[in-house]
Amino acid sequence: MTLLRLIIFLFLLSVAVKNSEMVTIHYYLGLEWEVPLVVVLLICFAAGTLFGYLSCFIKRIFKKS
């Protein structure tokens, strides 16, 4: 299990190193945010994980009621 975690960590680290260039996120009203691509990917992954977890949690609550 430790070897698998190490392999996954090294893979994600290599993705982060390869995607370190800056991207610009454009908002409404002319607002912009310049951030490394890896940060955008991490935020999207974390948001997807959170929404998936909350979806399963809500289904479990209604199933028990």
N, CA, C and O atoms as a Maestro MAE file, in Angstrom:
{
 s_m_m2io_version
 :::
 2.0.0
}

f_m_ct {
 s_m_title
 :::
 protein
 m_atom[260] {
  # First column is atom index #
  i_m_mmod_type
  r_m_x_coord
  r_m_y_coord
  r_m_z_coord
  i_m_residue_number
  s_m_chain_name
  s_m_pdb_residue_name
  s_m_pdb_atom_name
  i_m_atomic_number
  :::
  1 25 0.828 -1.192 0.000 1 A "MET " " N  " 7
  2 3 0.000 0.000 0.000 1 A "MET " " CA " 6
  3 2 0.875 1.261 0.000 1 A "MET " " C  " 6
  4 15 0.560 2.245 -0.670 1 A "MET " " O  " 8
  5 25 1.959 1.220 0.746 2 A "THR " " N  " 7
  6 3 2.858 2.367 0.786 2 A "THR " " CA " 6
  7 2 3.494 2.614 -0.575 2 A "THR " " C  " 6
  8 15 3.680 3.763 -0.975 2 A "THR " " O  " 8
  9 25 3.823 1.560 -1.277 3 A "LEU " " N  " 7
  10 3 4.406 1.702 -2.612 3 A "LEU " " CA " 6
  11 2 3.404 2.349 -3.573 3 A "LEU " " C  " 6
  12 15 3.780 3.199 -4.381 3 A "LEU " " O  " 8
  13 25 2.151 1.955 -3.489 4 A "LEU " " N  " 7
  14 3 1.119 2.545 -4.343 4 A "LEU " " CA " 6
  15 2 0.948 4.036 -4.046 4 A "LEU " " C  " 6
  16 15 0.827 4.846 -4.965 4 A "LEU " " O  " 8
  17 25 0.938 4.387 -2.783 5 A "ARG " " N  " 7
  18 3 0.831 5.806 -2.398 5 A "ARG " " CA " 6
  19 2 2.028 6.611 -2.899 5 A "ARG " " C  " 6
  20 15 1.876 7.746 -3.351 5 A "ARG " " O  " 8
  21 25 3.206 6.021 -2.818 6 A "LEU " " N  " 7
  22 3 4.411 6.692 -3.302 6 A "LEU " " CA " 6
  23 2 4.348 6.903 -4.804 6 A "LEU " " C  " 6
  24 15 4.712 7.971 -5.295 6 A "LEU " " O  " 8
  25 25 3.895 5.906 -5.536 7 A "ILE " " N  " 7
  26 3 3.767 6.032 -6.991 7 A "ILE " " CA " 6
  27 2 2.755 7.114 -7.355 7 A "ILE " " C  " 6
  28 15 3.013 7.922 -8.247 7 A "ILE " " O  " 8
  29 25 1.612 7.141 -6.680 8 A "ILE " " N  " 7
  30 3 0.595 8.161 -6.951 8 A "ILE " " CA " 6
  31 2 1.140 9.546 -6.622 8 A "ILE " " C  " 6
  32 15 0.937 10.491 -7.385 8 A "ILE " " O  " 8
  33 25 1.832 9.670 -5.490 9 A "PHE " " N  " 7
  34 3 2.415 10.959 -5.117 9 A "PHE " " CA " 6
  35 2 3.420 11.442 -6.154 9 A "PHE " " C  " 6
  36 15 3.405 12.611 -6.540 9 A "PHE " " O  " 8
  37 25 4.290 10.549 -6.605 10 A "LEU " " N  " 7
  38 3 5.290 10.941 -7.602 10 A "LEU " " CA " 6
  39 2 4.640 11.317 -8.929 10 A "LEU " " C  " 6
  40 15 5.100 12.237 -9.606 10 A "LEU " " O  " 8
  41 25 3.575 10.613 -9.306 11 A "PHE " " N  " 7
  42 3 2.849 10.957 -10.523 11 A "PHE " " CA " 6
  43 2 2.242 12.357 -10.402 11 A "PHE " " C  " 6
  44 15 2.388 13.175 -11.311 11 A "PHE " " O  " 8
  45 25 1.568 12.635 -9.297 12 A "LEU " " N  " 7
  46 3 0.953 13.949 -9.106 12 A "LEU " " CA " 6
  47 2 2.004 15.052 -9.009 12 A "LEU " " C  " 6
  48 15 1.778 16.165 -9.483 12 A "LEU " " O  " 8
  49 25 3.134 14.754 -8.405 13 A "LEU " " N  " 7
  50 3 4.221 15.727 -8.334 13 A "LEU " " CA " 6
  51 2 4.749 16.048 -9.725 13 A "LEU " " C  " 6
  52 15 5.027 17.207 -10.033 13 A "LEU " " O  " 8
  53 25 4.887 15.027 -10.564 14 A "SER " " N  " 7
  54 3 5.372 15.273 -11.929 14 A "SER " " CA " 6
  55 2 4.365 16.077 -12.740 14 A "SER " " C  " 6
  56 15 4.763 16.906 -13.560 14 A "SER " " O  " 8
  57 25 3.069 15.852 -12.530 15 A "VAL " " N  " 7
  58 3 2.042 16.655 -13.206 15 A "VAL " " CA " 6
  59 2 2.139 18.106 -12.747 15 A "VAL " " C  " 6
  60 15 2.028 19.024 -13.559 15 A "VAL " " O  " 8
  61 25 2.344 18.310 -11.469 16 A "ALA " " N  " 7
  62 3 2.455 19.670 -10.939 16 A "ALA " " CA " 6
  63 2 3.669 20.396 -11.508 16 A "ALA " " C  " 6
  64 15 3.590 21.582 -11.830 16 A "ALA " " O  " 8
  65 25 4.784 19.696 -11.631 17 A "VAL " " N  " 7
  66 3 6.001 20.319 -12.160 17 A "VAL " " CA " 6
  67 2 5.835 20.661 -13.632 17 A "VAL " " C  " 6
  68 15 6.275 21.721 -14.078 17 A "VAL " " O  " 8
  69 25 5.196 19.762 -14.394 18 A "LYS " " N  " 7
  70 3 5.028 19.984 -15.833 18 A "LYS " " CA " 6
  71 2 3.982 21.058 -16.136 18 A "LYS " " C  " 6
  72 15 4.010 21.638 -17.221 18 A "LYS " " O  " 8
  73 25 3.061 21.339 -15.211 19 A "ASN " " N  " 7
  74 3 1.989 22.303 -15.440 19 A "ASN " " CA " 6
  75 2 2.139 23.524 -14.541 19 A "ASN " " C  " 6
  76 15 1.184 23.957 -13.897 19 A "ASN " " O  " 8
  77 25 3.333 24.064 -14.508 20 A "SER " " N  " 7
  78 3 3.594 25.192 -13.611 20 A "SER " " CA " 6
  79 2 3.441 26.552 -14.302 20 A "SER " " C  " 6
  80 15 3.622 27.585 -13.658 20 A "SER " " O  " 8
  81 25 3.109 26.572 -15.605 21 A "GLU " " N  " 7
  82 3 2.966 27.858 -16.276 21 A "GLU " " CA " 6
  83 2 1.720 28.587 -15.767 21 A "GLU " " C  " 6
  84 15 0.781 27.971 -15.262 21 A "GLU " " O  " 8
  85 25 1.737 29.881 -15.909 22 A "MET " " N  " 7
  86 3 0.658 30.719 -15.392 22 A "MET " " CA " 6
  87 2 -0.503 30.761 -16.378 22 A "MET " " C  " 6
  88 15 -0.302 30.819 -17.591 22 A "MET " " O  " 8
  89 25 -1.711 30.730 -15.843 23 A "VAL " " N  " 7
  90 3 -2.917 30.895 -16.643 23 A "VAL " " CA " 6
  91 2 -3.713 32.042 -16.046 23 A "VAL " " C  " 6
  92 15 -3.596 32.351 -14.860 23 A "VAL " " O  " 8
  93 25 -4.521 32.663 -16.883 24 A "THR " " N  " 7
  94 3 -5.344 33.775 -16.424 24 A "THR " " CA " 6
  95 2 -6.799 33.338 -16.405 24 A "THR " " C  " 6
  96 15 -7.338 32.892 -17.418 24 A "THR " " O  " 8
  97 25 -7.425 33.469 -15.250 25 A "ILE " " N  " 7
  98 3 -8.840 33.179 -15.087 25 A "ILE " " CA " 6
  99 2 -9.577 34.514 -15.209 25 A "ILE " " C  " 6
  100 15 -9.319 35.447 -14.449 25 A "ILE " " O  " 8
  101 25 -10.493 34.594 -16.170 26 A "HIS " " N  " 7
  102 3 -11.238 35.830 -16.406 26 A "HIS " " CA " 6
  103 2 -12.607 35.730 -15.737 26 A "HIS " " C  " 6
  104 15 -13.337 34.756 -15.918 26 A "HIS " " O  " 8
  105 25 -12.937 36.764 -14.960 27 A "TYR " " N  " 7
  106 3 -14.234 36.858 -14.312 27 A "TYR " " CA " 6
  107 2 -15.053 37.923 -15.023 27 A "TYR " " C  " 6
  108 15 -14.595 38.557 -15.973 27 A "TYR " " O  " 8
  109 25 -16.260 38.101 -14.545 28 A "TYR " " N  " 7
  110 3 -17.108 39.176 -15.066 28 A "TYR " " CA " 6
  111 2 -16.589 40.526 -14.598 28 A "TYR " " C  " 6
  112 15 -15.810 40.605 -13.648 28 A "TYR " " O  " 8
  113 25 -17.012 41.564 -15.252 29 A "LEU " " N  " 7
  114 3 -16.658 42.954 -14.920 29 A "LEU " " CA " 6
  115 2 -15.159 43.211 -15.031 29 A "LEU " " C  " 6
  116 15 -14.631 44.092 -14.352 29 A "LEU " " O  " 8
  117 25 -14.477 42.458 -15.871 30 A "GLY " " N  " 7
  118 3 -13.064 42.696 -16.130 30 A "GLY " " CA " 6
  119 2 -12.101 42.204 -15.067 30 A "GLY " " C  " 6
  120 15 -10.914 42.526 -15.124 30 A "GLY " " O  " 8
  121 25 -12.571 41.437 -14.106 31 A "LEU " " N  " 7
  122 3 -11.684 40.907 -13.068 31 A "LEU " " CA " 6
  123 2 -10.911 39.720 -13.625 31 A "LEU " " C  " 6
  124 15 -11.455 38.899 -14.363 31 A "LEU " " O  " 8
  125 25 -9.647 39.642 -13.265 32 A "GLU " " N  " 7
  126 3 -8.775 38.566 -13.718 32 A "GLU " " CA " 6
  127 2 -7.960 38.039 -12.549 32 A "GLU " " C  " 6
  128 15 -7.674 38.760 -11.593 32 A "GLU " " O  " 8
  129 25 -7.594 36.777 -12.645 33 A "TRP " " N  " 7
  130 3 -6.768 36.146 -11.617 33 A "TRP " " CA " 6
  131 2 -5.710 35.321 -12.335 33 A "TRP " " C  " 6
  132 15 -6.043 34.395 -13.074 33 A "TRP " " O  " 8
  133 25 -4.456 35.645 -12.126 34 A "GLU " " N  " 7
  134 3 -3.352 34.911 -12.746 34 A "GLU " " CA " 6
  135 2 -2.771 33.948 -11.718 34 A "GLU " " C  " 6
  136 15 -2.321 34.356 -10.648 34 A "GLU " " O  " 8
  137 25 -2.790 32.666 -12.063 35 A "VAL " " N  " 7
  138 3 -2.422 31.618 -11.112 35 A "VAL " " CA " 6
  139 2 -1.789 30.463 -11.887 35 A "VAL " " C  " 6
  140 15 -2.095 30.281 -13.066 35 A "VAL " " O  " 8
  141 25 -0.912 29.677 -11.254 36 A "PRO " " N  " 7
  142 3 -0.351 28.504 -11.946 36 A "PRO " " CA " 6
  143 2 -1.454 27.485 -12.281 36 A "PRO " " C  " 6
  144 15 -2.428 27.335 -11.543 36 A "PRO " " O  " 8
  145 25 -1.272 26.800 -13.400 37 A "LEU " " N  " 7
  146 3 -2.257 25.825 -13.859 37 A "LEU " " CA " 6
  147 2 -2.484 24.724 -12.846 37 A "LEU " " C  " 6
  148 15 -3.609 24.246 -12.702 37 A "LEU " " O  " 8
  149 25 -1.451 24.312 -12.145 38 A "VAL " " N  " 7
  150 3 -1.592 23.230 -11.179 38 A "VAL " " CA " 6
  151 2 -2.532 23.636 -10.037 38 A "VAL " " C  " 6
  152 15 -3.217 22.778 -9.480 38 A "VAL " " O  " 8
  153 25 -2.577 24.902 -9.682 39 A "VAL " " N  " 7
  154 3 -3.488 25.371 -8.643 39 A "VAL " " CA " 6
  155 2 -4.933 25.265 -9.129 39 A "VAL " " C  " 6
  156 15 -5.818 24.861 -8.374 39 A "VAL " " O  " 8
  157 25 -5.170 25.630 -10.393 40 A "VAL " " N  " 7
  158 3 -6.505 25.512 -10.971 40 A "VAL " " CA " 6
  159 2 -6.942 24.048 -10.983 40 A "VAL " " C  " 6
  160 15 -8.080 23.733 -10.636 40 A "VAL " " O  " 8
  161 25 -6.040 23.160 -11.381 41 A "LEU " " N  " 7
  162 3 -6.365 21.730 -11.393 41 A "LEU " " CA " 6
  163 2 -6.671 21.213 -9.988 41 A "LEU " " C  " 6
  164 15 -7.606 20.434 -9.806 41 A "LEU " " O  " 8
  165 25 -5.904 21.634 -9.012 42 A "LEU " " N  " 7
  166 3 -6.118 21.211 -7.627 42 A "LEU " " CA " 6
  167 2 -7.462 21.714 -7.102 42 A "LEU " " C  " 6
  168 15 -8.185 20.969 -6.440 42 A "LEU " " O  " 8
  169 25 -7.799 22.957 -7.387 43 A "ILE " " N  " 7
  170 3 -9.075 23.512 -6.937 43 A "ILE " " CA " 6
  171 2 -10.242 22.765 -7.571 43 A "ILE " " C  " 6
  172 15 -11.217 22.446 -6.890 43 A "ILE " " O  " 8
  173 25 -10.150 22.483 -8.865 44 A "CYS " " N  " 7
  174 3 -11.219 21.742 -9.551 44 A "CYS " " CA " 6
  175 2 -11.348 20.329 -8.994 44 A "CYS " " C  " 6
  176 15 -12.464 19.846 -8.800 44 A "CYS " " O  " 8
  177 25 -10.237 19.664 -8.737 45 A "PHE " " N  " 7
  178 3 -10.276 18.322 -8.166 45 A "PHE " " CA " 6
  179 2 -10.890 18.345 -6.773 45 A "PHE " " C  " 6
  180 15 -11.723 17.498 -6.449 45 A "PHE " " O  " 8
  181 25 -10.489 19.304 -5.949 46 A "ALA " " N  " 7
  182 3 -11.015 19.391 -4.589 46 A "ALA " " CA " 6
  183 2 -12.508 19.705 -4.600 46 A "ALA " " C  " 6
  184 15 -13.262 19.145 -3.804 46 A "ALA " " O  " 8
  185 25 -12.942 20.593 -5.491 47 A "ALA " " N  " 7
  186 3 -14.362 20.926 -5.577 47 A "ALA " " CA " 6
  187 2 -15.176 19.713 -6.024 47 A "ALA " " C  " 6
  188 15 -16.249 19.458 -5.479 47 A "ALA " " O  " 8
  189 25 -14.686 18.972 -6.999 48 A "GLY " " N  " 7
  190 3 -15.375 17.772 -7.450 48 A "GLY " " CA " 6
  191 2 -15.468 16.718 -6.369 48 A "GLY " " C  " 6
  192 15 -16.503 16.072 -6.208 48 A "GLY " " O  " 8
  193 25 -14.388 16.545 -5.630 49 A "THR " " N  " 7
  194 3 -14.387 15.596 -4.520 49 A "THR " " CA " 6
  195 2 -15.384 16.013 -3.447 49 A "THR " " C  " 6
  196 15 -16.121 15.176 -2.926 49 A "THR " " O  " 8
  197 25 -15.411 17.285 -3.117 50 A "LEU " " N  " 7
  198 3 -16.333 17.794 -2.101 50 A "LEU " " CA " 6
  199 2 -17.782 17.613 -2.536 50 A "LEU " " C  " 6
  200 15 -18.608 17.148 -1.750 50 A "LEU " " O  " 8
  201 25 -18.102 17.975 -3.779 51 A "PHE " " N  " 7
  202 3 -19.471 17.824 -4.260 51 A "PHE " " CA " 6
  203 2 -19.880 16.353 -4.315 51 A "PHE " " C  " 6
  204 15 -21.020 16.025 -3.986 51 A "PHE " " O  " 8
  205 25 -18.995 15.478 -4.717 52 A "GLY " " N  " 7
  206 3 -19.293 14.050 -4.728 52 A "GLY " " CA " 6
  207 2 -19.547 13.511 -3.335 52 A "GLY " " C  " 6
  208 15 -20.479 12.737 -3.122 52 A "GLY " " O  " 8
  209 25 -18.724 13.916 -2.393 53 A "TYR " " N  " 7
  210 3 -18.903 13.472 -1.015 53 A "TYR " " CA " 6
  211 2 -20.222 13.981 -0.451 53 A "TYR " " C  " 6
  212 15 -20.957 13.225 0.184 53 A "TYR " " O  " 8
  213 25 -20.528 15.254 -0.678 54 A "LEU " " N  " 7
  214 3 -21.777 15.809 -0.166 54 A "LEU " " CA " 6
  215 2 -22.988 15.138 -0.800 54 A "LEU " " C  " 6
  216 15 -24.000 14.930 -0.130 54 A "LEU " " O  " 8
  217 25 -22.897 14.799 -2.072 55 A "SER " " N  " 7
  218 3 -23.994 14.115 -2.746 55 A "SER " " CA " 6
  219 2 -24.264 12.758 -2.102 55 A "SER " " C  " 6
  220 15 -25.415 12.411 -1.839 55 A "SER " " O  " 8
  221 25 -23.215 12.000 -1.852 56 A "CYS " " N  " 7
  222 3 -23.378 10.697 -1.198 56 A "CYS " " CA " 6
  223 2 -23.879 10.858 0.227 56 A "CYS " " C  " 6
  224 15 -24.689 10.056 0.692 56 A "CYS " " O  " 8
  225 25 -23.412 11.874 0.921 57 A "PHE " " N  " 7
  226 3 -23.818 12.116 2.302 57 A "PHE " " CA " 6
  227 2 -25.300 12.462 2.372 57 A "PHE " " C  " 6
  228 15 -26.003 11.974 3.256 57 A "PHE " " O  " 8
  229 25 -25.787 13.297 1.454 58 A "ILE " " N  " 7
  230 3 -27.199 13.691 1.432 58 A "ILE " " CA " 6
  231 2 -28.075 12.477 1.103 58 A "ILE " " C  " 6
  232 15 -29.132 12.296 1.707 58 A "ILE " " O  " 8
  233 25 -27.640 11.646 0.149 59 A "LYS " " N  " 7
  234 3 -28.402 10.438 -0.170 59 A "LYS " " CA " 6
  235 2 -28.484 9.517 1.041 59 A "LYS " " C  " 6
  236 15 -29.530 8.918 1.292 59 A "LYS " " O  " 8
  237 25 -27.408 9.397 1.783 60 A "ARG " " N  " 7
  238 3 -27.397 8.527 2.961 60 A "ARG " " CA " 6
  239 2 -28.335 9.065 4.032 60 A "ARG " " C  " 6
  240 15 -29.009 8.278 4.697 60 A "ARG " " O  " 8
  241 25 -28.400 10.371 4.219 61 A "ILE " " N  " 7
  242 3 -29.274 10.957 5.222 61 A "ILE " " CA " 6
  243 2 -30.735 10.701 4.865 61 A "ILE " " C  " 6
  244 15 -31.528 10.318 5.726 61 A "ILE " " O  " 8
  245 25 -31.093 10.912 3.595 62 A "PHE " " N  " 7
  246 3 -32.486 10.716 3.200 62 A "PHE " " CA " 6
  247 2 -32.871 9.233 3.194 62 A "PHE " " C  " 6
  248 15 -34.041 8.904 3.391 62 A "PHE " " O  " 8
  249 25 -31.927 8.354 2.977 63 A "LYS " " N  " 7
  250 3 -32.208 6.925 2.989 63 A "LYS " " CA " 6
  251 2 -32.528 6.445 4.401 63 A "LYS " " C  " 6
  252 15 -33.360 5.554 4.572 63 A "LYS " " O  " 8
  253 25 -31.880 7.021 5.418 64 A "LYS " " N  " 7
  254 3 -32.125 6.634 6.806 64 A "LYS " " CA " 6
  255 2 -33.444 7.177 7.341 64 A "LYS " " C  " 6
  256 15 -34.004 6.624 8.288 64 A "LYS " " O  " 8
  257 25 -33.947 8.258 6.742 65 A "SER " " N  " 7
  258 3 -35.192 8.876 7.233 65 A "SER " " CA " 6
  259 2 -36.412 8.075 6.887 65 A "SER " " C  " 6
  260 15 -37.527 8.467 7.232 65 A "SER " " O  " 8
  :::
 }
 m_bond[259] {
  # First column is bond index #
  i_m_from
  i_m_to
  i_m_order
  :::
  1 1 2 1
  2 2 3 1
  3 3 4 2
  4 3 5 1
  5 5 6 1
  6 6 7 1
  7 7 8 2
  8 7 9 1
  9 9 10 1
  10 10 11 1
  11 11 12 2
  12 11 13 1
  13 13 14 1
  14 14 15 1
  15 15 16 2
  16 15 17 1
  17 17 18 1
  18 18 19 1
  19 19 20 2
  20 19 21 1
  21 21 22 1
  22 22 23 1
  23 23 24 2
  24 23 25 1
  25 25 26 1
  26 26 27 1
  27 27 28 2
  28 27 29 1
  29 29 30 1
  30 30 31 1
  31 31 32 2
  32 31 33 1
  33 33 34 1
  34 34 35 1
  35 35 36 2
  36 35 37 1
  37 37 38 1
  38 38 39 1
  39 39 40 2
  40 39 41 1
  41 41 42 1
  42 42 43 1
  43 43 44 2
  44 43 45 1
  45 45 46 1
  46 46 47 1
  47 47 48 2
  48 47 49 1
  49 49 50 1
  50 50 51 1
  51 51 52 2
  52 51 53 1
  53 53 54 1
  54 54 55 1
  55 55 56 2
  56 55 57 1
  57 57 58 1
  58 58 59 1
  59 59 60 2
  60 59 61 1
  61 61 62 1
  62 62 63 1
  63 63 64 2
  64 63 65 1
  65 65 66 1
  66 66 67 1
  67 67 68 2
  68 67 69 1
  69 69 70 1
  70 70 71 1
  71 71 72 2
  72 71 73 1
  73 73 74 1
  74 74 75 1
  75 75 76 2
  76 75 77 1
  77 77 78 1
  78 78 79 1
  79 79 80 2
  80 79 81 1
  81 81 82 1
  82 82 83 1
  83 83 84 2
  84 83 85 1
  85 85 86 1
  86 86 87 1
  87 87 88 2
  88 87 89 1
  89 89 90 1
  90 90 91 1
  91 91 92 2
  92 91 93 1
  93 93 94 1
  94 94 95 1
  95 95 96 2
  96 95 97 1
  97 97 98 1
  98 98 99 1
  99 99 100 2
  100 99 101 1
  101 101 102 1
  102 102 103 1
  103 103 104 2
  104 103 105 1
  105 105 106 1
  106 106 107 1
  107 107 108 2
  108 107 109 1
  109 109 110 1
  110 110 111 1
  111 111 112 2
  112 111 113 1
  113 113 114 1
  114 114 115 1
  115 115 116 2
  116 115 117 1
  117 117 118 1
  118 118 119 1
  119 119 120 2
  120 119 121 1
  121 121 122 1
  122 122 123 1
  123 123 124 2
  124 123 125 1
  125 125 126 1
  126 126 127 1
  127 127 128 2
  128 127 129 1
  129 129 130 1
  130 130 131 1
  131 131 132 2
  132 131 133 1
  133 133 134 1
  134 134 135 1
  135 135 136 2
  136 135 137 1
  137 137 138 1
  138 138 139 1
  139 139 140 2
  140 139 141 1
  141 141 142 1
  142 142 143 1
  143 143 144 2
  144 143 145 1
  145 145 146 1
  146 146 147 1
  147 147 148 2
  148 147 149 1
  149 149 150 1
  150 150 151 1
  151 151 152 2
  152 151 153 1
  153 153 154 1
  154 154 155 1
  155 155 156 2
  156 155 157 1
  157 157 158 1
  158 158 159 1
  159 159 160 2
  160 159 161 1
  161 161 162 1
  162 162 163 1
  163 163 164 2
  164 163 165 1
  165 165 166 1
  166 166 167 1
  167 167 168 2
  168 167 169 1
  169 169 170 1
  170 170 171 1
  171 171 172 2
  172 171 173 1
  173 173 174 1
  174 174 175 1
  175 175 176 2
  176 175 177 1
  177 177 178 1
  178 178 179 1
  179 179 180 2
  180 179 181 1
  181 181 182 1
  182 182 183 1
  183 183 184 2
  184 183 185 1
  185 185 186 1
  186 186 187 1
  187 187 188 2
  188 187 189 1
  189 189 190 1
  190 190 191 1
  191 191 192 2
  192 191 193 1
  193 193 194 1
  194 194 195 1
  195 195 196 2
  196 195 197 1
  197 197 198 1
  198 198 199 1
  199 199 200 2
  200 199 201 1
  201 201 202 1
  202 202 203 1
  203 203 204 2
  204 203 205 1
  205 205 206 1
  206 206 207 1
  207 207 208 2
  208 207 209 1
  209 209 210 1
  210 210 211 1
  211 211 212 2
  212 211 213 1
  213 213 214 1
  214 214 215 1
  215 215 216 2
  216 215 217 1
  217 217 218 1
  218 218 219 1
  219 219 220 2
  220 219 221 1
  221 221 222 1
  222 222 223 1
  223 223 224 2
  224 223 225 1
  225 225 226 1
  226 226 227 1
  227 227 228 2
  228 227 229 1
  229 229 230 1
  230 230 231 1
  231 231 232 2
  232 231 233 1
  233 233 234 1
  234 234 235 1
  235 235 236 2
  236 235 237 1
  237 237 238 1
  238 238 239 1
  239 239 240 2
  240 239 241 1
  241 241 242 1
  242 242 243 1
  243 243 244 2
  244 243 245 1
  245 245 246 1
  246 246 247 1
  247 247 248 2
  248 247 249 1
  249 249 250 1
  250 250 251 1
  251 251 252 2
  252 251 253 1
  253 253 254 1
  254 254 255 1
  255 255 256 2
  256 255 257 1
  257 257 258 1
  258 258 259 1
  259 259 260 2
  :::
 }
}
